[in-house]
């Protein structure tokens, strides 16, 4: 028999909350319908049905976007209605007759003075609780949630609660402790693009990071996600074309030992395996050839460079010849043999980065392994089919973090079957793209947008970001600004 | 798990394993997970792992993969050390195919290719 529970979310990143809980349900083998009556994201409360208190605890234990979960007792539009419903279950009320207890009033969209809260709590005195009140370590904690609605709620904010929930607190999530632990404010080594603690943790949940799994970030940067995935039990490793980011030998916060400083700070060296410098386009993974069908990585979690704060780069030559660069004699030796030789790089367009990433994931992930990554989109033009697809990968979640004229979306995909050579015949990128493409492999476009999709909302994102997202077909659009 | 990926260096018998030399190593304790090791077993090229371990002065791995590898705790413990605990702090990895030297600095291998190798 199922029991009703009330989930109290933090009212932030609302488009991520159902996806996060679905991932955690999957991780714990819990069957739960989180879409019943299409959840209202403007409310921080959600009623769900679960099989047991144990399931409720497990479901939210690792959650970052849930605050706590309660055993649901009743709800009402008024306190009178709420009290009537609570009184209809006298057997349950009697269960807590002897326990020490505490009441909390939590208000969304409105406010209560301490006196008002106390008065409201006292109105629950009809309950048969005879145990002592204990504000510090009560046996039972009862929650009163008043929802006044918010500006974006249906009907807006109101002066009286629209709905009042009552429940018995079961468990708190790890939200508070985890965000506190990983906050960038306390982190030793940071870069300009370090992912914030909250979303790094949500990403680890989306990817089902857990003990005994292998996590890889091909754009590791300063390593935010390798930390949070390791916190949840995965062995983690990363790579980046820019070794200075990994080692922390240039720019911001120079000389504090790079990612290693963070590994030591969070005491995660027992799960973080290491980092390597290379271009993901020219990667040395032996498994890329050997195990491209069955894969060997359990989760790929990454924030690919958008080209806004940090432009994506790949190895290559913009102009000149090989002789000019590699074989030129510098200080008596061939250039490429010098100790501080750094090969030339060229721009790597966001659109190409993402398509290459999908192809890489389709090969390297194990079946049921997950790819979790960010993609920026122009709000006005975004359509669902802008999100690149691959026949071996299934879209699990697409959560939006809006910034007005643009958004970034956290995409979660799952490998549903082994990679196959035949995938190339099913999907193609737009043929018009191939001329100017900066993709790793131009010959076989195995993944990409659905056929004939003219222009995804993340194309030339950097240029459009700096031109304030004036429509591409508008005569005012500056040609290729910012490149 | 890393092979030489320079253009034209595609003889699988030569571009792997990379030969480690001039190294300093350290051991960092890693969390034990037997299931993980067992799952990795079919992905390992045993001879390459064995010869590299010997070169690094690590004894304890058998020359051939034991038939009871999945249940042999002593073996799995040795494998755990080699795969997850031994880190090369400084050193060189040289390709036996094209002689490209990949340096390891501060525990981070630099696998970038020169421009004529891509």
Interface residues (C-beta under 8 A of the other chain):
Chain A: X211 X212 X213 X214 X235 X241 X243 X246 X247 X258 X260 X269 X270 X271 X273 X274 X275 X276 X277 X278 X279 X282 X283 X284 X285 X286 X287 X289 X290 X291 X296 X315 X316 X317 X322 X325 X326 X327 X336 X341 X342 X343 X344
Chain B: X1 X2 X3 X4 X5 X12 X16 X28 X29 X30 X31 X33 X35 X36 X39 X40 X43 X45 X84 X87 X105 X106 X107 X108 X109 X110 X111 X112 X113 X114 X115 X116 X118
